[in-house]
């Protein structure tokens, strides 16, 4: 039972981490992509658009083909998009990568809550959701700090490498 809670926790973490980890790198990303920071601020909305679009389909897919395939495919999409985001040479490439990253995170997010619904009774699910919600609220504070620490010793592209690594670890975790 706890395996499902841990797995769901990791899958949910992709969503807020991908929003907040890269924010400290925006000035350098803008400089490298020859863009203004305001052009890159849309990346947040683009990411959420990818998540929202996916959530409409991921739940239905998870019900029909199973939770694990959707989580693994979502994680793989997240990893590939994170890598592409770090390799972007133009603003458009970066924004496409962010949208695709949202698609992967959205699939994982939906599966995480479906797994909790499938495996826990109401009382235990309420406790698990409280913990997950608390962590989701803490990530926006912690992720930029971690992003800053990463950028102290490496370029902004490594922020996306870290995100890709997170998605890769989570896709290997047995659901």
N, C-alpha and C positions, 0 to 999 in steps of 0.2 A: 504494500500500500504506500509506504513512504517513498518507494521508487517512483511512483506516479506523481507524487507531490514534488519531488526534486526535479523530475523531468519537466513538469509543467512550469515550475519556477524558472528553470533555465530557458525554456522556450519563450516565456513571457518577457524575460530580460532583454531579448534582442530588440524589442520595440523601443523602450526608452533609451537604451544605451546608444543605439544608432542615431537617435535624435540629438543627444547631448554630448557625446564624446568628441565629435568633430568641430563643435562650435568655436573652440579656442583657436582652431586652425584657419578660420575664415579669412583673416587678412592675408595669410601666406597662400591659401588656395586661390584667392582672388588675384594676387600678384602672379602666381604661376600660370593661371588660366587666362591672364590678361582680361580680367573682368572687374567690375566694381563689386564691393561687398553687397550692395543692394541687389545686384543681379543674382547673387548667390543666396540671399535670404529666402528666395522662393523655393529653394531646395527643401526647406522644412515642409511647405505645403505640398510639394510634389511627392515627397516621401509619404505623407499622410494620405494623399490621393491614391498612391499605390496600395497602401494598407486597406483603405476603404473599399477599393475596387475588388480586392482579393477576398475580403471578408464575406462578400456576397456569394462567392462561389466555393470557398474553402470548406465551409461547414457542410454544404451539400455533398461535396466530394468526400469529405471525411466520413460522412454517414454511409456513402455508397461503396467506397473502396477501402475504407479503414483509416484509422487515426495515424498509424505509423507511416504509411506511404506519403500522406500529405505533409506530415511533419518533416520527414527526410527530404522530400522534394522542396519544401519551403526553405529548409536550412541550406540546401545546395544552391537554390536561387539566391538566397541571402549572401552566401559565401562568394559566388561568382560576381554578384553586383557590387559587393564590397571591394573585391579585387579590381573590378572595372572602374569603380569610383576613385580608387587610389591611382589608377593608371590614366585617368582622363587628361586629355590635352586641350580640350575646349569646354566651354561652359555647357554646351548642349550635351556633350558626352557625360559630363558630370551629373546633369539633371536627369538624364535617362537612367544612369546608374542608380541615382537616389530613388527614382520611381520604382525601379526593379527591386531595389533593396527593400522598399516598402511592401512590395508584393510578397517577397520571401518572409519578411517579419509578420505580415498579416496572416499568412497561412499558419505559421507557428503559433501565433497568438490565439487564433480560433481553436486549433487543436488542443492547446494547453487547457483551455476552459472546458472543452468537450470531455477531455480525459478526466478532469476533476469531477465533472457531472456524472460521468460513467462509473467512477470508482469509489466515490465517497458518499456517505449519507449526508443529510441536510446539515446536521450539527458539525460534523468534521469538515464538510465543504465550506461552511461559513467561516470556520477558523482558518482554513487554508487560504481562502480568498482574502481574509483580513491581513494575513502575513504577506501575501503577494501584493496586495494594494499598498501596504506600508513600504515594501521594497520599491515598488514603482514610484512612490513619492520621494524616496531617498535618492534614487538614481540621478535625477536632474541636478542634485547637489554634488554627488560624488563623481559622476562621469566627466564633467569639465576639468575637475582637479586631476583626474587620471590622464585626461587628454593633455593637459598642461605638462604633467610629468613626462609623458611620452615625447612631447615636442621639445623638451629641454635638451634631449640628446639625439633627436632624429627628426626628419622632415614630416610634413603633414600626411604624406602618403602612408606612413606607418600607422596612423590612426585607423585607416581603412584596413590595413593588414591585421590589426588587433581585432577589428570587427569580424573580418573573415575568419580569423582563428576561433573566435567565440562561436560563430555559426558552425564551423567545422566540428568543434568539440560537441556541440549540442546535437548535431546530426548523427553523431556516433553513439550518443547515449541511448540505451535501450528503452523503448517505450512500452 
